[in-house]
Amino acid sequence: MSGEAKFNKRKKKLGSYPYLSVVASITLALFAIGVFGTLVIYSKELEKVIKENIKLQVYLNSHITEKERQAVEKKISAQYFISKNTTTSFQFISKEDAAKQFIKETGENFIKFLGENPLHDSYLVKINEGYQSKQSLARIKTELEKIQGVFQVDYKENVIESINRNITEIGLVIMGLVAVLLLIVVLLINNTLRLALFSQRFLIRSMQLVGAKRWFIQGPFLIRASWHGFLAGLLASALLVGLISLATKKIDDLKLIQNNDRLLILMGSLLLLGVIVALVSSYRAVNKYLKLSLDELY
């Protein structure tokens, strides 16, 4: 048998097609959705960091005794809305420390001018994420101001409201874009495999004419498609790891909002998505050619 005949035989092997272009196309499609998925993960972690740093400032009465201050501290720390996620969720700031900080920031020693320190002892209180709505914060402010020894409760209402509104809007936009991108990726992979299997349509019909069962014809295509989808998922994950490593080297602060567990889940999802979409697309394409008449194949 000549070399050309051997080449043609390999080319017409059941289930075979130009797999390099198919794997490359699926890899790029999965990589695109992986990049967007990574942006979603980072945005969620950034949202978490922002919300963990939303604080109320609880000012105490002037000339409060140490015993009274401890009683107030005990009542505040026992409240249901206090964040338990960090060790700095409840922080005491004496009026002396507040004065030093103010003088350091402004360069003006107001104590010498006034003759006394008019500031109040205070507590910085981090609020649990579930109680950061406008209504909840207003209710919390009222409850805290009823505690004996509390002078005033203050928080940046407009800033917090703006943060919550922007986080909601950005989340909706990102999720919408991810949904559209996922649909585009599925269609792209589906069309890529249908075009690849187009060259196999006559071989499929030949196997059908000699009495091969449907599952016997479908099997090689589905196995090969699954393997190519898995390989594409691995390559897309490797590209994603490389991109994340490069980004963290360029921007050190990205490490602060990097969630490795979620990134691993994302990469596992890329593998699974590659296999499932390739498998379903191949199954539909082969079934289509099995149902077509000889005239329609042309």
Backbone torsions as a table, in degrees:
resi	resn	phi	psi	omega
1	MET	NA	131.2	-177.1
2	SER	-71.3	164.4	179.3
3	GLY	-62.6	-35.7	-179.6
4	GLU	-66.5	-38.0	179.3
5	ALA	-66.2	-40.5	177.8
6	LYS	-62.7	-40.5	179.3
7	PHE	-61.7	-43.6	-179.8
8	ASN	-65.3	-35.8	179.8
9	LYS	-64.7	-44.2	179.3
10	ARG	-65.0	-37.1	-177.9
11	LYS	-66.3	-31.5	-176.7
12	LYS	-94.9	9.4	179.3
13	LYS	-60.7	137.4	-176.4
14	LEU	-61.3	128.0	177.3
15	GLY	92.3	-4.7	-178.3
16	SER	-93.7	150.4	175.4
17	TYR	-163.8	171.3	-178.1
18	PRO	-64.3	85.5	-168.3
19	TYR	-73.0	-25.4	-177.9
20	LEU	-61.0	-45.7	179.3
21	SER	-68.1	-35.3	178.9
22	VAL	-65.7	-48.8	180.0
23	VAL	-62.1	-41.7	179.6
24	ALA	-62.6	-43.0	-179.6
25	SER	-64.9	-44.9	179.8
26	ILE	-65.5	-40.4	179.5
27	THR	-59.4	-47.4	-179.8
28	LEU	-63.6	-39.6	179.0
29	ALA	-64.6	-45.0	179.9
30	LEU	-68.3	-36.6	178.8
31	PHE	-62.8	-40.7	179.6
32	ALA	-60.3	-45.5	-179.2
33	ILE	-73.4	-27.7	175.1
34	GLY	-65.4	-40.5	177.8
35	VAL	-62.6	-44.2	179.8
36	PHE	-67.6	-38.4	176.8
37	GLY	-61.9	-38.6	177.5
38	THR	-63.8	-40.8	177.1
39	LEU	-61.8	-38.4	177.6
40	VAL	-63.1	-44.6	-179.5
41	ILE	-62.1	-46.4	-179.9
42	TYR	-64.9	-38.5	179.9
43	SER	-66.5	-37.5	178.2
44	LYS	-66.9	-40.4	178.3
45	GLU	-67.0	-38.1	177.5
46	LEU	-65.1	-40.6	176.5
47	GLU	-59.7	-41.8	180.0
48	LYS	-63.1	-43.5	179.7
49	VAL	-63.5	-43.0	-179.7
50	ILE	-62.2	-45.9	-177.5
51	LYS	-68.6	-31.4	178.3
52	GLU	-68.5	-18.2	-177.6
53	ASN	-104.5	10.0	172.6
54	ILE	-76.9	122.3	-172.0
55	LYS	-129.0	154.0	167.6
56	LEU	-107.5	146.5	175.0
57	GLN	-111.0	117.3	-177.7
58	VAL	-103.0	110.3	-179.3
59	TYR	-90.4	137.3	-179.8
60	LEU	-96.6	161.7	178.4
61	ASN	-62.6	150.4	175.0
62	SER	-65.9	149.7	176.9
63	HIS	58.2	29.5	176.7
64	ILE	-72.2	139.3	-179.3
65	THR	-77.8	163.6	-179.7
66	GLU	-63.3	-39.0	179.4
67	LYS	-64.1	-43.3	178.6
68	GLU	-65.6	-39.2	179.0
69	ARG	-62.8	-42.0	179.4
70	GLN	-65.2	-35.6	178.3
71	ALA	-66.7	-41.4	177.2
72	VAL	-64.2	-43.4	179.8
73	GLU	-59.7	-41.8	-179.8
74	LYS	-63.7	-40.3	-179.7
75	LYS	-68.3	-43.4	-178.4
76	ILE	-66.7	-45.2	-176.6
77	SER	-64.7	-20.8	-179.4
78	ALA	-88.2	-2.7	-176.3
79	GLN	-67.5	149.1	-175.3
80	TYR	-69.6	-22.3	-174.0
81	PHE	-92.5	-1.8	-179.0
82	ILE	-70.8	131.1	178.9
83	SER	-67.9	131.9	179.7
84	LYS	-106.3	9.2	-174.4
85	ASN	-80.9	-22.9	-176.8
86	THR	-130.0	160.1	179.2
87	THR	-79.0	-13.5	-179.2
88	THR	-104.1	25.9	-177.8
89	SER	-73.5	-14.5	-176.2
90	PHE	-142.5	109.2	-172.1
91	GLN	-131.0	128.8	178.7
92	PHE	-91.3	134.1	176.9
93	ILE	-125.9	113.7	179.8
94	SER	-73.1	158.7	-179.6
95	LYS	-66.1	-27.2	175.8
96	GLU	-66.8	-44.9	178.4
97	ASP	-65.5	-37.6	178.7
98	ALA	-64.2	-39.1	179.3
99	ALA	-66.2	-43.8	179.2
100	LYS	-60.9	-41.7	179.7
101	GLN	-65.2	-41.2	179.8
102	PHE	-64.2	-44.1	179.9
103	ILE	-64.9	-38.6	179.6
104	LYS	-64.8	-39.9	-177.3
105	GLU	-77.0	-35.6	-174.6
106	THR	-100.7	-23.8	-177.0
107	GLY	77.7	10.5	-178.9
108	GLU	-115.4	125.6	179.5
109	ASN	-91.6	89.4	-176.5
110	PHE	-71.9	-19.7	-179.2
111	ILE	-66.7	-41.0	177.9
112	LYS	-63.9	-37.0	-178.2
113	PHE	-71.4	-42.8	-176.4
114	LEU	-87.7	-26.0	-178.1
115	GLY	88.8	-4.6	177.3
116	GLU	-156.2	168.7	178.3
117	ASN	-97.1	108.5	-176.6
118	PRO	-83.8	-2.7	-177.2
119	LEU	-73.3	166.2	-178.8
120	HIS	-114.9	148.9	166.2
121	ASP	-60.9	148.2	-178.0
122	SER	-150.7	167.2	174.3
123	TYR	-123.2	134.6	170.1
124	LEU	-94.7	121.6	-173.7
125	VAL	-119.4	120.5	175.5
126	LYS	-84.5	132.9	-174.1
127	ILE	-98.3	136.6	177.0
128	ASN	-57.9	143.2	-174.7
129	GLU	-54.7	-32.0	-177.4
130	GLY	-73.4	-8.0	-176.7
131	TYR	-122.4	33.6	-175.6
132	GLN	-105.6	11.1	175.9
133	SER	-75.1	164.1	-178.5
134	LYS	-58.8	-44.1	-177.8
135	GLN	-67.4	-42.0	-179.0
136	SER	-65.2	-42.4	-179.7
137	LEU	-65.1	-38.3	177.5
138	ALA	-63.8	-40.8	179.0
139	ARG	-66.6	-41.6	179.1
140	ILE	-63.2	-42.4	178.5
141	LYS	-57.9	-45.2	179.7
142	THR	-63.4	-43.2	-178.6
143	GLU	-64.5	-42.1	-178.4
144	LEU	-68.6	-37.0	-178.9
145	GLU	-70.3	-13.4	176.4
146	LYS	-82.2	-14.6	-179.6
147	ILE	-71.6	130.9	-179.2
148	GLN	-64.6	127.9	-178.6
149	GLY	105.4	-12.6	178.0
150	VAL	-89.9	127.4	-179.3
151	PHE	-87.0	-48.3	-175.7
152	GLN	-161.4	150.7	174.8
153	VAL	-119.7	129.7	-175.2
154	ASP	-131.0	143.6	171.7
155	TYR	-155.8	157.0	-177.8
156	LYS	-80.9	85.6	-173.5
157	GLU	-58.4	-48.2	-177.5
158	ASN	-64.5	-39.2	-179.8
159	VAL	-65.5	-46.0	-178.9
160	ILE	-64.3	-42.6	178.7
161	GLU	-62.8	-40.7	178.2
162	SER	-65.0	-40.9	178.3
163	ILE	-61.5	-48.8	-179.5
164	ASN	-61.4	-42.0	-179.5
165	ARG	-65.7	-45.4	-178.9
166	ASN	-66.2	-39.2	178.7
167	ILE	-62.4	-42.7	179.4
168	THR	-63.6	-46.0	-178.3
169	GLU	-65.5	-44.7	179.5
170	ILE	-63.7	-40.3	178.4
171	GLY	-60.6	-43.4	179.4
172	LEU	-65.4	-41.5	179.3
173	VAL	-64.0	-45.9	-178.5
174	ILE	-64.0	-43.9	-179.7
175	MET	-65.0	-37.2	176.3
176	GLY	-63.5	-43.6	179.1
177	LEU	-65.3	-38.4	178.1
178	VAL	-63.5	-42.1	179.1
179	ALA	-62.2	-44.4	178.8
180	VAL	-64.5	-44.0	-179.6
181	LEU	-64.0	-39.4	178.6
182	LEU	-62.0	-41.6	177.8
183	LEU	-63.0	-43.7	179.4
184	ILE	-62.6	-41.9	-179.8
185	VAL	-63.0	-45.6	179.3
186	VAL	-60.6	-45.0	179.4
187	LEU	-64.6	-39.3	-179.7
188	LEU	-64.6	-46.8	179.1
189	ILE	-64.0	-41.9	179.6
190	ASN	-60.2	-47.3	-179.4
191	ASN	-67.7	-36.1	178.2
192	THR	-61.2	-45.3	-179.1
193	LEU	-72.1	-35.6	177.5
194	ARG	-63.6	-40.7	177.8
195	LEU	-67.4	-38.2	179.3
196	ALA	-65.3	-38.1	-178.5
197	LEU	-81.1	-10.7	179.0
198	PHE	-58.8	-36.9	-179.3
199	SER	-70.3	-12.5	-177.2
200	GLN	-100.7	3.6	-171.0
201	ARG	-64.5	-37.1	-179.3
202	PHE	-73.6	-33.8	176.4
203	LEU	-66.1	-38.5	176.5
204	ILE	-61.7	-44.5	179.6
205	ARG	-65.8	-38.3	179.5
206	SER	-61.8	-43.4	178.3
207	MET	-64.3	-36.8	179.9
208	GLN	-67.1	-39.2	-177.9
209	LEU	-69.5	-28.6	179.7
210	VAL	-87.7	6.2	172.6
211	GLY	96.5	11.7	179.0
212	ALA	-66.8	139.2	178.1
213	LYS	-69.4	156.8	-178.1
214	ARG	-58.7	-45.6	-177.6
215	TRP	-65.8	-31.0	-180.0
216	PHE	-68.1	-36.8	179.3
217	ILE	-75.4	-41.3	-176.7
218	GLN	-70.7	-35.1	-172.7
219	GLY	-49.4	-56.7	-178.4
220	PRO	-59.5	-37.9	179.1
221	PHE	-65.8	-42.6	-177.5
222	LEU	-69.4	-39.8	178.8
223	ILE	-63.8	-46.2	-179.0
224	ARG	-65.3	-41.0	179.9
225	ALA	-63.8	-40.3	178.9
226	SER	-61.9	-44.6	179.9
227	TRP	-64.0	-42.8	179.7
228	HIS	-66.3	-38.8	176.3
229	GLY	-63.4	-41.0	178.4
230	PHE	-65.9	-44.1	179.1
231	LEU	-62.3	-42.6	178.3
232	ALA	-62.8	-39.1	176.8
233	GLY	-62.2	-41.3	177.9
234	LEU	-63.5	-45.1	-179.6
235	LEU	-64.9	-41.4	178.5
236	ALA	-63.2	-40.5	178.8
237	SER	-65.1	-40.8	178.7
238	ALA	-63.4	-42.3	177.1
239	LEU	-62.7	-38.7	-179.3
240	LEU	-66.3	-42.2	177.4
241	VAL	-60.6	-43.1	178.3
242	GLY	-62.2	-41.3	179.5
243	LEU	-65.8	-43.1	179.7
244	ILE	-64.9	-42.3	178.7
245	SER	-61.5	-42.7	179.1
246	LEU	-64.8	-42.8	-178.8
247	ALA	-64.6	-41.9	-179.2
248	THR	-70.0	-27.0	175.5
249	LYS	-71.7	-36.7	-179.2
250	LYS	-78.4	-35.8	-177.2
251	ILE	-125.7	99.3	-175.8
252	ASP	-61.2	-34.9	-175.6
253	ASP	-66.7	-15.3	177.7
254	LEU	-62.1	-27.6	179.6
255	LYS	-63.1	-27.0	-178.5
256	LEU	-69.7	-24.9	-178.7
257	ILE	-118.4	24.2	179.4
258	GLN	-92.9	123.5	179.3
259	ASN	-111.9	98.0	-174.5
260	ASN	-64.7	-33.0	179.6
261	ASP	-63.5	-44.7	179.4
262	ARG	-68.6	-35.0	178.1
263	LEU	-65.9	-38.4	176.8
264	LEU	-64.9	-40.4	176.9
265	ILE	-62.8	-41.0	178.3
266	LEU	-60.4	-44.9	-178.9
267	MET	-67.5	-37.1	174.4
268	GLY	-63.4	-37.0	178.3
269	SER	-66.6	-34.9	177.2
270	LEU	-64.4	-41.5	176.7
271	LEU	-60.9	-48.1	-178.6
272	LEU	-65.0	-42.7	179.8
273	LEU	-62.9	-42.6	179.0
274	GLY	-59.6	-44.9	-179.4
275	VAL	-67.0	-48.2	-175.2
276	ILE	-64.5	-48.6	-177.5
277	VAL	-65.5	-42.0	178.7
278	ALA	-63.6	-41.0	-178.9
279	LEU	-65.9	-48.7	-178.6
280	VAL	-65.4	-41.6	-179.6
281	SER	-63.9	-43.2	179.0
282	SER	-65.8	-41.9	179.8
283	TYR	-60.1	-45.2	-180.0
284	ARG	-66.5	-39.9	-178.6
285	ALA	-66.9	-45.7	179.9
286	VAL	-63.9	-42.3	178.3
287	ASN	-60.9	-38.2	179.3
288	LYS	-61.5	-46.3	-178.1
289	TYR	-71.3	-26.3	176.6
290	LEU	-69.3	-28.9	-176.6
291	LYS	-89.0	-16.8	-176.4
292	LEU	-76.6	147.4	174.1
293	SER	-78.3	167.8	-178.4
294	LEU	-59.9	-40.6	179.4
295	ASP	-64.2	-39.2	-179.3
296	GLU	-69.5	-27.5	178.0
297	LEU	-65.0	-28.9	178.5
298	TYR	-80.1	NA	NA
